[in-house]
Amino acid sequence: MIKALQDFDVKNKTVLLRLDLNVPIVNGVLTDASRIERTIPTINFLLKKGAKVVILSHFGRPNGTTDPNLSLKKLVNFIEPMVNNRVVFLPTFDILKNKLAIEKGSFPSLFLLENARFMKGEEKNDPILSAELASLGDIFCNDAFSTSHRAHATTEGISRYLPSCAGFLIQEELKALSEALENPEKPVSAIVGGSKISTKLNVLKNLIGKVDFLIIGGAMANTLLLAKGKKIGKSLVENDMLEIAKEIMKIAKTAKCEIILPIDIVCAENLTEGIPSSSYNSDSCPDNMMILDAGIKSEAHIKNFLTKSKTLIWNGPLGAFEIRPFEKSTVNIAKYAAERTIDRKLVSIAGGGDTLSALKIASVDKKFSYISTAGGAFLEWLEGKSLPGIESLKKK
């Protein structure tokens, strides 16, 4: 069992809190605060219980070098009003200086350490760095599910040296995800989209054994259509994955998992905003065109399976949703799933960066049962992999 934050006595203790504050900031403007907002309950709980809280996070990919543009200092002004508390920024990685600064703080107080990925040993999970960081606190709390698929010093390493627990966000994530895949209300549908089967091969193989209906969209579907002998024109396809695509369909049939592919397609000569497009049957893409979205018949077909379903897991768009008019099938299916969720006829779980963006375009990102904050971790969970940052919380 994973140890939970609420099971720890944190009064007059210093808690090292791993968060994911890798949020989008454009020209000094925080364009999406959701990752910070969803960590606030954990921060406020710790402060209310009288703890000193030292936040650890990464930002961007500095690869062990100091980059002022990726400093976490800019986040102080965003976090303070959210928690209604002063945030003391720790700009150095000098352990003794940080210890002194933390010791000077009262109980409760809140600190933010500089970008963890400025440290060369962070992504290498250096045990010396992990031990040094651990010396700053009494308890380690991980509340960054989205980075828990990485065995880094601040996600896994510190847990070797301190009593460790999961924050409220990780607890929510694990509860929602386990209910969706390990103990779901059946029938279960999964929507898996994106550009390449090769990047989601393990996801598909794992889901085949767990879901009733596997809806495949995006360019991934092109490879399966071609493997079935359909004409796909000049669409994006992985020719080296055709035999594997056939194997996936064979495994699914044996497992009595129905694979749903587009039955009609929206095609254009290239992927350009506002380019003229036409609909064809899924076996009739013209040679000079590419498949860029699923068509109206496909939408109705997918809705039919969602109507039968009690649970939906979604990762990846059904078309090139970033470019109009190829967002339509993704948006329409997202809205339908949201309607069934609101009507309490469907439990809907979604995750992954592109998926979140697509749901926001459809204005339903607040209407699903649960939206995971994670990208890579969500994918690895769908693959059935254990996550180092989560496994470490099970240690005695």
C-alpha positions as CSV (number, residue, x, y, z in Angstrom):
1,M,0.0,0.0,0.0
2,I,1.1,3.6,-0.7
3,K,1.5,5.7,2.4
4,A,-0.8,8.7,2.4
5,L,0.0,12.3,3.5
6,Q,-2.9,12.4,5.9
7,D,-1.5,9.4,7.8
8,F,1.6,11.4,8.8
9,D,2.0,13.9,11.7
10,V,3.7,16.8,10.0
11,K,3.4,19.4,12.8
12,N,6.7,21.1,13.4
13,K,8.2,19.0,10.6
14,T,9.9,20.0,7.4
15,V,8.3,18.4,4.4
16,L,10.0,18.1,1.1
17,L,7.1,18.3,-1.4
18,R,7.8,17.2,-5.0
19,L,5.3,19.0,-7.4
20,D,5.2,19.4,-11.1
21,L,5.2,23.2,-11.7
22,N,6.3,22.8,-15.4
23,V,3.5,25.2,-16.5
24,P,3.2,27.2,-19.7
25,I,4.3,30.8,-19.4
26,V,4.2,33.0,-22.5
27,N,5.7,36.5,-22.3
28,G,5.5,36.4,-18.5
29,V,1.8,35.3,-18.6
30,L,0.8,32.0,-17.0
31,T,-1.5,30.6,-19.7
32,D,-2.7,27.5,-17.8
33,A,-2.5,27.4,-14.0
34,S,-4.3,24.0,-13.7
35,R,-1.1,22.1,-12.6
36,I,-0.5,24.5,-9.8
37,E,-4.1,24.8,-8.8
38,R,-4.4,21.0,-8.3
39,T,-1.5,21.0,-5.9
40,I,-3.0,23.7,-3.6
41,P,-5.0,21.3,-1.4
42,T,-1.7,19.5,-0.5
43,I,0.2,22.7,0.2
44,N,-2.6,24.2,2.3
45,F,-3.0,21.0,4.3
46,L,0.7,21.0,5.2
47,L,0.7,24.7,6.1
48,K,-2.5,24.3,8.2
49,K,-1.0,21.4,10.1
50,G,2.0,23.5,11.0
51,A,4.7,22.2,8.7
52,K,7.6,23.9,6.9
53,V,7.1,23.1,3.2
54,V,10.0,23.0,0.8
55,I,8.7,22.7,-2.8
56,L,10.9,20.8,-5.3
57,S,10.1,20.9,-9.0
58,H,11.5,21.1,-12.5
59,F,10.8,23.5,-15.3
60,G,11.7,22.8,-19.0
61,R,14.7,20.8,-20.0
62,P,17.9,22.5,-18.9
63,N,19.8,19.2,-18.9
64,G,21.8,19.8,-15.8
65,T,22.8,23.4,-16.7
66,T,21.6,26.7,-15.3
67,D,19.3,28.6,-17.6
68,P,17.9,31.9,-16.2
69,N,15.0,31.6,-18.6
70,L,14.0,28.4,-16.8
71,S,14.3,29.6,-13.3
72,L,11.4,28.8,-10.9
73,K,11.7,32.3,-9.4
74,K,9.1,33.5,-11.8
75,L,6.5,31.2,-10.2
76,V,6.7,32.8,-6.8
77,N,4.2,35.6,-7.8
78,F,1.8,33.0,-9.2
79,I,1.9,30.7,-6.2
80,E,1.7,33.2,-3.4
81,P,-1.9,34.5,-4.2
82,M,-3.1,30.9,-4.7
83,V,-2.0,29.8,-1.2
84,N,-2.4,33.2,0.4
85,N,1.1,32.7,1.9
86,R,4.6,34.1,1.4
87,V,6.9,31.9,-0.7
88,V,10.6,32.1,0.2
89,F,12.7,31.4,-2.9
90,L,15.9,29.4,-2.5
91,P,18.1,30.3,-5.5
92,T,21.1,28.2,-4.5
93,F,21.8,24.4,-4.3
94,D,24.2,25.0,-1.5
95,I,22.8,22.6,1.1
96,L,24.2,24.4,4.1
97,K,22.8,27.7,3.0
98,N,19.4,26.2,2.3
99,K,19.4,24.5,5.7
100,L,20.1,27.8,7.4
101,A,17.4,29.5,5.4
102,I,14.8,26.8,6.2
103,E,15.8,26.7,9.9
104,K,15.2,30.5,10.1
105,G,11.6,30.0,8.9
106,S,8.8,29.7,11.3
107,F,6.2,26.9,11.5
108,P,4.3,27.0,9.1
109,S,6.2,28.5,6.2
110,L,6.7,27.8,2.5
111,F,9.9,27.6,0.4
112,L,10.5,27.0,-3.3
113,L,13.9,25.5,-4.4
114,E,15.3,26.5,-7.7
115,N,14.7,24.2,-10.8
116,A,15.7,20.7,-9.8
117,R,16.9,20.0,-13.4
118,F,19.7,22.6,-13.0
119,M,21.4,20.0,-10.8
120,K,23.5,17.6,-12.9
121,G,22.6,14.6,-10.6
122,E,18.8,15.1,-10.8
123,E,18.0,13.1,-13.9
124,K,20.8,10.6,-13.1
125,N,19.1,9.9,-9.8
126,D,22.5,10.5,-8.1
127,P,22.4,8.9,-4.6
128,I,24.7,11.6,-3.2
129,L,22.4,14.4,-4.4
130,S,19.4,12.5,-3.2
131,A,20.9,12.2,0.3
132,E,21.9,15.9,0.4
133,L,18.4,17.0,-0.6
134,A,16.9,14.6,1.9
135,S,18.9,16.2,4.7
136,L,16.8,19.4,4.2
137,G,13.7,17.8,5.6
138,D,12.0,15.2,7.8
139,I,9.4,13.8,5.5
140,F,9.2,13.4,1.7
141,C,5.8,13.9,0.0
142,N,5.5,13.2,-3.7
143,D,2.5,14.9,-5.4
144,A,3.8,15.0,-8.9
145,F,2.2,12.0,-10.7
146,S,3.2,13.5,-14.0
147,T,6.9,13.0,-13.3
148,S,6.6,9.7,-11.3
149,H,7.5,7.6,-14.4
150,R,11.0,9.0,-14.0
151,A,13.5,7.7,-11.4
152,H,15.0,11.0,-10.7
153,A,16.6,12.3,-7.4
154,T,13.5,14.4,-6.5
155,T,11.0,11.8,-7.6
156,E,12.5,8.5,-6.4
157,G,15.9,9.1,-4.9
158,I,14.9,11.1,-1.8
159,S,12.4,8.5,-0.8
160,R,15.3,6.2,0.1
161,Y,16.4,8.4,2.9
162,L,13.2,9.8,4.4
163,P,9.7,8.6,5.4
164,S,7.7,9.1,2.3
165,C,4.1,9.5,1.3
166,A,1.7,10.5,-1.5
167,G,0.0,13.9,-1.6
168,F,-3.6,14.4,-2.4
169,L,-3.2,14.8,-6.2
170,I,-1.4,11.5,-6.5
171,Q,-4.0,9.9,-4.4
172,E,-6.7,11.2,-6.6
173,E,-4.9,10.1,-9.8
174,L,-4.3,6.6,-8.5
175,K,-7.9,6.2,-7.4
176,A,-9.3,7.4,-10.7
177,L,-6.9,5.4,-12.8
178,S,-7.2,2.2,-10.9
179,E,-11.0,2.3,-10.9
180,A,-11.0,2.9,-14.7
181,L,-8.7,0.1,-15.7
182,E,-8.4,-2.4,-12.8
183,N,-12.0,-2.3,-11.5
184,P,-14.1,-0.5,-14.0
185,E,-17.8,-0.6,-14.6
186,K,-18.2,-2.5,-17.9
187,P,-18.4,-2.3,-20.8
188,V,-15.2,-0.3,-21.2
189,S,-14.2,1.8,-24.2
190,A,-10.8,3.2,-24.9
191,I,-10.0,5.9,-27.4
192,V,-6.3,5.9,-28.5
193,G,-5.2,8.4,-31.0
194,G,-2.0,10.0,-32.2
195,S,0.4,9.8,-35.0
196,K,2.3,6.6,-34.5
197,I,1.4,3.0,-33.5
198,S,5.1,2.5,-32.6
199,T,4.9,5.0,-29.7
200,K,1.7,3.4,-28.3
201,L,2.2,-0.3,-29.1
202,N,2.5,-1.3,-25.5
203,V,-0.6,0.8,-24.7
204,L,-2.6,-1.0,-27.3
205,K,-1.4,-4.5,-26.3
206,N,-2.2,-3.8,-22.6
207,L,-5.6,-2.3,-23.3
208,I,-6.7,-5.1,-25.6
209,G,-6.8,-7.4,-22.5
210,K,-8.7,-4.9,-20.4
211,V,-11.3,-3.1,-22.6
212,D,-14.3,-4.2,-24.6
213,F,-14.1,-1.6,-27.4
214,L,-10.8,-0.1,-28.6
215,I,-11.4,3.0,-30.8
216,I,-8.3,4.0,-32.8
217,G,-7.9,7.4,-34.4
218,G,-5.4,9.8,-35.8
219,A,-2.6,8.7,-38.1
220,M,-2.4,5.5,-36.0
221,A,-5.6,4.4,-37.7
222,N,-4.0,4.8,-41.1
223,T,-1.5,2.1,-40.4
224,L,-4.3,-0.3,-39.4
225,L,-6.4,0.7,-42.4
226,L,-3.5,0.0,-44.7
227,A,-2.8,-3.3,-43.0
228,K,-6.5,-4.2,-43.8
229,G,-5.8,-3.4,-47.5
230,K,-7.5,0.0,-47.5
231,K,-6.3,2.9,-49.8
232,I,-4.9,5.7,-47.7
233,G,-3.4,7.9,-50.4
234,K,-0.4,9.9,-49.2
235,S,-1.4,9.8,-45.6
236,L,1.1,9.5,-42.7
237,V,1.7,5.8,-42.2
238,E,4.3,3.5,-40.6
239,N,5.0,1.0,-43.3
240,D,7.4,-1.0,-41.0
241,M,4.5,-1.5,-38.5
242,L,2.1,-3.2,-40.9
243,E,2.7,-6.8,-39.7
244,I,2.5,-5.6,-36.1
245,A,-0.8,-3.9,-36.9
246,K,-2.1,-7.2,-38.3
247,E,-0.9,-8.9,-35.1
248,I,-2.7,-6.4,-32.9
249,M,-5.9,-7.0,-34.7
250,K,-5.5,-10.7,-34.4
251,I,-4.7,-10.5,-30.7
252,A,-7.8,-8.3,-30.2
253,K,-10.0,-10.8,-32.0
254,T,-8.8,-13.6,-29.7
255,A,-9.3,-11.4,-26.6
256,K,-12.8,-10.5,-27.8
257,C,-11.9,-6.8,-27.9
258,E,-13.5,-5.0,-30.8
259,I,-11.3,-2.6,-32.6
260,I,-13.1,0.4,-34.1
261,L,-11.5,2.2,-37.0
262,P,-12.9,5.1,-39.1
263,I,-15.6,4.0,-41.6
264,D,-15.4,7.3,-43.4
265,I,-12.5,9.8,-43.6
266,V,-11.9,13.5,-44.2
267,C,-9.1,14.1,-46.7
268,A,-7.2,17.1,-48.1
269,E,-4.1,17.5,-50.3
270,N,-2.1,18.8,-47.3
271,L,-2.4,19.8,-43.7
272,T,-3.1,23.6,-44.0
273,E,-5.5,25.8,-42.1
274,G,-8.8,26.2,-44.0
275,I,-7.7,24.0,-47.0
276,P,-10.6,22.5,-48.9
277,S,-11.4,19.0,-47.7
278,S,-13.7,16.1,-48.8
279,S,-15.2,13.0,-47.2
280,Y,-14.7,9.5,-48.6
281,N,-15.3,5.9,-47.4
282,S,-12.4,4.6,-45.4
283,D,-11.1,2.5,-48.3
284,S,-11.2,5.3,-50.9
285,C,-8.7,8.0,-50.0
286,P,-7.5,9.5,-53.3
287,D,-3.8,9.0,-54.2
288,N,-3.1,12.8,-54.0
289,M,-4.7,13.3,-50.6
290,M,-4.1,12.5,-47.0
291,I,-6.5,11.4,-44.2
292,L,-6.7,14.1,-41.6
293,D,-9.8,13.3,-39.6
294,A,-12.6,10.8,-39.1
295,G,-15.9,11.6,-40.9
296,I,-19.5,12.0,-39.8
297,K,-20.3,8.3,-40.2
298,S,-17.4,7.4,-38.1
299,E,-18.6,9.8,-35.4
300,A,-22.0,8.2,-35.3
301,H,-20.2,4.8,-35.2
302,I,-18.1,5.8,-32.2
303,K,-21.0,7.3,-30.4
304,N,-22.8,4.0,-30.7
305,F,-20.1,2.3,-28.8
306,L,-19.9,5.0,-26.2
307,T,-23.6,4.7,-25.7
308,K,-23.0,1.0,-24.8
309,S,-20.1,1.8,-22.5
310,K,-20.0,2.6,-18.8
311,T,-16.4,3.6,-18.7
312,L,-14.2,5.5,-21.2
313,I,-10.4,5.9,-21.1
314,W,-9.1,8.5,-23.6
315,N,-5.6,9.2,-24.8
316,G,-4.9,11.0,-28.1
317,P,-7.0,12.9,-30.7
318,L,-9.0,11.3,-33.6
319,G,-7.6,13.7,-36.2
320,A,-5.3,16.6,-36.8
321,F,-7.2,18.7,-34.3
322,E,-4.8,21.6,-34.1
323,I,-5.7,22.6,-37.6
324,R,-9.2,23.5,-38.7
325,P,-11.4,21.9,-40.0
326,F,-9.8,18.7,-38.8
327,E,-10.8,19.0,-35.2
328,K,-14.4,18.1,-35.8
329,S,-14.5,14.4,-34.9
330,T,-12.4,14.9,-31.8
331,V,-14.5,17.8,-30.6
332,N,-17.8,16.2,-31.4
333,I,-16.9,12.9,-29.7
334,A,-15.5,14.8,-26.7
335,K,-18.8,16.7,-26.3
336,Y,-20.8,13.5,-26.5
337,A,-18.6,11.8,-23.9
338,A,-19.0,14.9,-21.7
339,E,-22.8,14.8,-22.1
340,R,-23.0,11.1,-21.0
341,T,-20.7,11.9,-18.1
342,I,-22.9,14.7,-16.9
343,D,-25.9,12.4,-17.2
344,R,-24.0,9.9,-15.0
345,K,-24.1,7.3,-17.7
346,L,-20.4,7.2,-18.3
347,V,-17.2,7.4,-16.2
348,S,-14.7,9.3,-18.4
349,I,-10.9,9.4,-17.7
350,A,-8.6,11.3,-20.0
351,G,-4.9,12.1,-20.0
352,G,-2.0,13.2,-22.1
353,G,-1.0,16.7,-23.4
354,D,-2.7,16.5,-26.8
355,T,-5.8,15.0,-25.2
356,L,-6.1,17.9,-22.7
357,S,-5.6,20.4,-25.5
358,A,-8.3,18.8,-27.6
359,L,-10.8,18.7,-24.6
360,K,-10.1,22.4,-24.0
361,I,-10.9,23.2,-27.6
362,A,-14.1,21.3,-27.2
363,S,-14.8,23.2,-23.9
364,V,-15.3,20.0,-22.0
365,D,-12.1,19.8,-20.0
366,K,-14.1,20.4,-16.8
367,K,-16.8,18.0,-17.7
368,F,-15.0,14.6,-17.7
369,S,-15.0,12.4,-14.5
370,Y,-11.3,12.8,-14.2
371,I,-8.5,14.5,-16.2
372,S,-5.0,13.3,-15.4
373,T,-2.3,15.9,-15.1
374,A,0.2,13.5,-16.5
375,G,1.5,12.9,-20.0
376,G,4.3,10.3,-20.1
377,A,3.2,8.8,-16.7
378,F,-0.3,8.4,-18.0
379,L,0.9,6.6,-21.0
380,E,3.2,4.3,-19.0
381,W,0.2,3.6,-16.7
382,L,-1.8,2.6,-19.8
383,E,1.0,0.3,-20.8
384,G,0.7,-1.4,-17.4
385,K,4.2,-0.4,-16.3
386,S,5.1,0.4,-12.7
387,L,6.1,4.0,-12.0
388,P,9.3,4.4,-10.0
389,G,8.1,7.5,-8.2
390,I,5.0,5.6,-7.1
391,E,6.7,2.3,-6.2
392,S,9.1,4.2,-3.9
393,L,6.1,5.3,-1.8
394,K,5.4,1.7,-0.9
395,K,8.7,1.2,0.9
396,K,8.6,0.8,4.6
